[in-house]
Amino acid sequence: MSRMARGTLSALVVVGVTAVTSLYLQPLLVGGMIGDRGFSEQQAGFIASVDLAGMALASFLALAWLTRLTWRTAALAGLGIMALANAATTVVHGVELFTAVRFLSGLGGGTLLAIAMVGIGHSDQADRNYGILLACQLLFGALALWATPFLMARFGLDGAYGLIALVAVLAMAATAAIPTIREREAGAAGAIPAGVWLACGAVLLAILLFFVEQNAVWAYSERIGHAAGLDPEFIGFSLGLATLAGLVGAMLVAWLGTRFGRLLPLCAVTILQIGALAVLVGRMGNTLFLAGMAGLAFAWNVVIPYQLGILAEIDASGKALALAATVTGVGLALGPGAGALVLDGERYVQVNLLAGVLAIASLLLVLPALAEIRRRAAA
C-alpha cells in the first residue's frame, strides 16, 4: 500500500472531510441549539464537548478494531452511524437524549477520522497528502459555513443536521475505492521497537501541545481584537481571511511535500508563529491584527501535515496515527482552558506567551523522530 491509487486517496480524503463536518459547523450548531431548541448556553456548550469527546473516544478505540475490521467496513460503519445519528438529531428534543445522539455522531466521526489518518499514512507522500486532506477540510468548512445559515433560516437547526446526514450518505459512494484490507495487512509486521515508540510518543506529545497552543489563541482571537480597540466587523473580516491563509498553508504543503525536508519548514513556521504572537499584543492597528492572525493560521496549517507525515514515516503499524486523532481532540478541548488559566483580566500577553512556549516545545519534541528517520535513511 505504499503506492496508493488515486481513487483510494480521494476516497480517504472524502471520508476525512466528512469526519469533521460537525466540528466546522459547531459555532452555528451551538447557536441553533440555543435559539431553536431552547437549550441554555451551558447545555449547548456541554453538548458540543460531548460530540468532540465521542470523536476522541472512537479514534482511541481504533487501536482495538484496526487489525480486525477492513478499512472499507470501518468507513461504512462510521458513515452509517454518522448518517443515522444526525438524522435522529432532527427528531430528538430532550436534552439528555439529544446529548446521547450527538455522542453517537461523534463516535462515527472519530471512526472516519482514524481511517483517513491511518490510510493516508500508508500513502507514498504522506506529508503532501495530509496537506491535501487539510486543504479540502478547510475549503469544505468554509463553504459549509457559508451555505448552512441559509438552510437554518429555512429549516432551523434540523437543516444543519440534515445536511450532515446527507453528506455522510453521499460519502458512502466513495468507500467503493477503499481497499478491503486490515491494518495488520497494510502495516509492518512484528513488534515495534521501544525506541520507535519513544519517538512516536514524543511526536504525539508535540501534536497535543500544538493543538493546545492553536486553540488557546483561536478561542480568544476575537477578544484580542476587541482589547486592541478594533471594530467587530473588521475582526470578523480578519478571521475570515485568516481561514483562507490557513488554506494557503495547507495547499503549500500539498505542493511542496518534503522537497526541502521537514525540519526547515517547521523551523520557518515556528519563527513565523513567534513573530505573529508578538504582534498580537496590546493596542494595534487593523493591519497588524490582520497580518498576525493570517500569519498564525498559515503557520498552523503547515505544521499539522508535517507532524503527521513524521508520525506516518516513523511508525508503519498505524497505531500512533490512530492515537493522533485522539490527541488532536484532547488538545483542541484543552486549549481554551489553558488560555483561561493564564489569562489576566483583558490582557492577552500571557496567552500569547504560553502559545509561543508551546510552539517551541512542539518543534523540539519532533527532533528525536527526525533523527530516527535520518538514521534509517543512512542505514
C-alpha positions in Angstrom: 0.0 0.0 0.0 3.0 2.4 -0.2 1.9 3.3 -3.7 -1.7 4.3 -3.2 -4.2 4.5 -6.1 -5.5 8.0 -6.8 -9.1 6.8 -6.3 -8.2 5.3 -2.9 -6.6 8.6 -1.8 -9.6 10.6 -3.0 -11.9 8.3 -1.1 -9.9 8.7 2.1 -10.0 12.4 1.7 -13.8 12.3 1.3 -14.0 10.2 4.5 -11.7 12.6 6.4 -13.6 15.7 5.3 -17.0 14.1 6.3 -15.5 13.2 9.7 -15.1 16.8 10.8 -18.3 18.3 9.3 -19.9 18.9 12.6 -16.7 20.3 14.0 -16.5 23.1 11.4 -20.2 23.8 11.8 -20.0 23.8 15.6 -20.4 27.6 16.1 -23.7 27.6 14.1 -24.9 24.4 15.7 -24.4 25.8 19.2 -26.3 28.9 18.2 -29.1 26.7 16.8 -29.3 24.6 20.0 -29.8 27.8 22.0 -32.1 29.7 19.6 -34.1 26.8 18.0 -34.2 24.1 20.7 -34.2 26.4 23.7 -31.1 24.9 25.4 -29.1 27.1 27.7 -25.6 28.3 26.7 -24.1 25.9 29.3 -26.1 22.9 27.9 -25.2 23.8 24.3 -21.5 24.0 25.2 -21.6 20.7 27.0 -23.3 19.0 24.1 -20.6 20.4 21.7 -18.0 19.0 24.1 -19.7 15.6 24.2 -19.7 15.5 20.4 -15.9 16.0 20.4 -15.5 13.5 23.2 -17.2 10.9 21.1 -14.7 11.6 18.3 -11.8 11.3 20.6 -13.0 8.1 22.1 -13.7 6.4 18.8 -10.3 7.3 17.5 -8.8 5.8 20.6 -10.9 2.6 20.3 -9.5 2.3 16.7 -6.4 0.7 18.3 -8.6 -2.3 19.0 -10.5 -2.6 15.7 -7.9 -1.5 13.2 -6.5 -5.0 12.9 -9.9 -6.7 12.9 -12.1 -4.7 10.5 -11.2 -3.9 6.9 -10.8 -0.2 6.1 -13.9 -0.3 3.9 -16.1 -1.9 6.6 -14.9 0.6 9.2 -15.6 3.5 6.9 -19.1 2.3 6.1 -19.8 1.7 9.7 -18.6 5.2 10.7 -20.6 6.8 7.9 -23.7 4.8 8.8 -23.5 5.8 12.4 -23.0 9.4 11.5 -25.9 9.5 9.0 -28.3 7.8 11.4 -27.3 9.9 14.4 -27.6 13.2 12.6 -30.9 12.2 11.0 -32.1 11.2 14.5 -31.0 14.6 15.9 -33.7 16.3 13.8 -36.5 14.5 15.7 -34.9 14.4 19.2 -35.7 17.3 21.6 -35.0 16.4 25.2 -31.5 17.5 26.3 -30.4 14.1 27.7 -31.4 12.1 24.5 -30.1 14.9 22.3 -26.7 14.7 24.1 -26.6 10.9 23.7 -27.4 11.1 19.9 -24.6 13.7 19.5 -22.2 11.4 21.3 -23.1 8.7 18.8 -22.5 11.1 15.9 -19.0 11.9 17.4 -18.3 8.1 17.6 -19.0 7.9 13.8 -16.9 10.9 13.0 -14.0 9.7 15.1 -14.0 6.3 13.4 -13.9 8.1 10.0 -11.0 10.3 11.1 -9.0 7.4 12.3 -9.4 5.6 9.0 -8.5 8.7 7.0 -5.4 9.4 9.1 -4.1 5.8 9.2 -4.9 5.2 5.5 -3.2 8.3 4.2 -0.2 7.5 6.4 0.4 4.5 4.2 0.5 6.6 1.0 3.7 7.4 -0.8 3.9 11.1 0.0 2.1 11.3 3.4 3.0 14.9 4.2 1.7 16.1 0.8 -1.4 14.0 1.1 -2.1 15.2 4.6 -1.8 18.7 3.2 -4.4 17.8 0.6 -6.7 16.4 3.3 -6.4 19.6 5.4 -6.9 21.9 2.5 -10.1 20.0 1.5 -11.3 20.1 5.1 -10.8 23.9 5.3 -12.4 24.5 1.9 -15.4 22.4 2.7 -15.7 24.0 6.1 -15.7 27.5 4.6 -18.3 26.5 2.0 -20.5 24.8 4.7 -20.3 27.8 7.0 -21.4 30.0 4.1 -24.3 27.8 3.0 -25.6 26.5 6.3 -27.1 29.8 7.6 -29.4 29.8 4.6 -30.5 26.2 5.4 -31.0 27.1 9.0 -33.1 30.2 8.1 -35.5 28.0 6.2 -35.4 24.7 8.2 -33.9 25.7 11.6 -31.4 23.5 13.3 -32.8 20.5 11.6 -31.5 21.8 8.3 -27.9 21.8 9.6 -28.1 18.3 10.9 -29.9 17.1 7.8 -27.1 18.5 5.7 -24.5 16.5 7.8 -26.6 13.3 7.4 -26.8 13.9 3.7 -23.1 14.4 3.4 -22.5 11.1 5.2 -24.9 9.2 2.9 -23.3 10.7 -0.2 -19.8 9.8 1.1 -20.7 6.1 1.2 -20.3 6.0 -2.6 -16.6 6.8 -2.2 -16.0 3.8 0.0 -16.0 1.5 -3.1 -12.5 2.8 -3.7 -11.2 2.0 -0.2 -9.4 -1.4 -0.1 -10.9 -4.3 1.8 -7.7 -4.8 3.8 -7.0 -4.8 7.5 -4.4 -2.6 9.1 -2.2 -5.6 10.0 -2.0 -6.3 6.3 -1.1 -2.7 5.4 1.3 -2.1 8.3 4.7 -3.5 9.2 4.7 -6.9 10.8 6.3 -7.7 14.1 6.7 -5.7 17.3 7.6 -2.1 17.3 11.0 -1.3 18.9 10.9 0.6 22.2 13.0 3.4 20.7 10.5 3.9 18.0 7.6 4.1 20.5 9.5 6.7 22.5 10.0 8.8 19.3 6.3 8.3 18.4 5.3 9.3 22.0 7.3 12.5 21.6 5.6 13.3 18.3 2.2 12.6 19.8 3.0 15.0 22.7 4.2 17.6 20.1 0.8 17.3 18.4 -1.0 17.6 21.7 0.9 20.8 22.7 0.4 22.2 19.2 -3.3 21.9 19.3 -3.4 23.3 22.9 -1.5 26.3 21.6 -3.6 26.7 18.5 -7.0 26.6 20.2 -5.8 28.7 23.2 -5.1 31.6 20.8 -8.0 30.9 18.4 -10.6 30.8 21.2 -9.6 34.3 22.3 -8.8 35.8 18.9 -12.0 37.9 18.8 -11.2 39.1 22.4 -7.6 40.0 21.4 -9.0 42.2 18.6 -11.6 43.7 20.9 -8.9 44.5 23.5 -6.9 46.2 20.8 -9.9 48.5 20.1 -10.8 47.2 16.7 -14.3 47.2 15.2 -16.2 43.9 15.5 -16.8 43.9 11.7 -13.1 44.2 11.0 -12.3 41.4 13.5 -14.8 39.1 11.8 -13.4 40.0 8.4 -9.8 39.4 9.6 -10.7 36.0 11.0 -12.3 35.0 7.7 -9.2 36.0 5.8 -7.1 34.1 8.3 -9.0 30.9 7.4 -8.1 31.5 3.8 -4.5 32.0 4.8 -4.7 28.6 6.6 -6.0 27.1 3.3 -2.9 28.5 1.5 -0.6 27.0 4.1 -2.2 23.5 3.7 -2.0 23.8 -0.1 1.6 24.8 0.1 2.5 21.6 1.9 0.4 19.7 -0.7 2.6 21.2 -3.4 5.9 21.3 -1.6 5.8 17.8 0.1 9.3 17.0 1.6 11.2 18.8 -1.2 13.1 20.8 1.5 12.7 18.1 4.2 10.6 18.7 7.2 12.8 20.4 9.8 13.4 23.5 7.7 9.7 24.3 7.0 8.8 23.5 10.7 11.5 25.9 11.9 10.4 28.6 9.5 6.7 28.5 10.5 7.6 28.3 14.2 9.6 31.6 13.8 6.5 32.9 11.9 4.3 31.9 14.8 6.5 33.6 17.4 6.6 36.8 15.3 2.8 36.8 14.8 2.2 36.2 18.6 4.5 39.1 19.4 2.5 41.4 17.1 -0.9 40.4 18.6 -0.3 42.2 21.9 -1.9 45.3 23.4 -3.2 48.1 21.2 -2.6 47.6 17.5 -3.9 48.8 14.2 -6.1 46.9 11.7 -3.1 45.9 9.5 -1.1 44.3 12.4 -4.1 42.3 13.6 -4.9 41.0 10.2 -1.3 40.2 9.4 -0.8 38.5 12.8 -3.9 36.3 12.6 -3.2 35.4 8.9 0.4 34.5 9.8 -0.7 32.2 12.6 -3.4 30.5 10.5 -0.9 30.0 7.7 1.8 28.6 10.0 -0.6 26.3 11.9 -1.8 24.6 8.7 1.8 24.0 7.6 2.7 22.4 10.9 -0.1 19.8 11.0 0.7 17.9 7.8 4.4 17.7 8.6 3.8 16.4 12.1 1.5 13.7 10.8 4.0 12.9 8.0 6.7 12.4 10.5 4.5 10.1 12.5 3.5 8.1 9.4 7.1 7.5 8.4 8.4 6.5 11.8 5.5 4.1 12.7 4.4 1.8 9.9 2.0 0.0 12.2 -0.6 2.8 12.0 -1.3 2.7 15.8 0.4 6.0 16.5 -1.6 7.6 13.7 -4.8 6.4 15.2 -3.8 7.9 18.5 -3.0 11.2 16.8 -6.7 11.7 16.1 -7.4 11.2 19.8 -4.6 13.6 20.8 -5.9 16.2 18.4 -9.3 16.2 20.0 -7.9 16.4 23.5 -5.6 19.3 22.5 -8.5 21.2 21.0 -10.6 20.6 24.1 -7.7 21.7 26.5 -6.7 24.8 24.5 -9.4 27.3 25.7 -9.0 26.1 29.3 -5.2 26.5 29.2 -5.7 30.1 27.9 -8.1 30.8 30.7 -5.7 29.6 33.3 -3.0 32.2 32.4 -5.4 35.0 31.4 -5.0 38.2 33.4 -8.2 40.2 33.0 -8.4 41.5 29.4 -4.7 41.3 28.9 -3.8 38.5 26.5 0.0 38.8 26.7 0.1 35.7 28.9 -2.0 33.7 26.4 0.4 34.6 23.6 3.4 33.8 25.7 2.1 30.4 26.6 1.3 29.8 22.9 4.9 30.7 22.0 6.4 28.4 24.6 4.1 25.5 23.4 5.1 26.2 19.7 8.8 25.9 20.5 8.2 22.8 22.7 6.2 21.2 19.8 9.1 21.8 17.4 11.7 20.4 19.8 9.7 17.2 20.5 9.8 16.1 16.9 13.6 16.2 16.7 14.1 12.6 18.1 11.7 11.2 15.4 13.5 13.2 12.7 16.8 11.8 14.0 15.4 8.3 13.8 14.3 8.9 10.2 17.8 10.1 9.2 19.3 7.0 11.0 17.1 4.7 8.9 18.0 6.6 5.7 21.7 6.2 6.5 21.3 2.5 7.2 
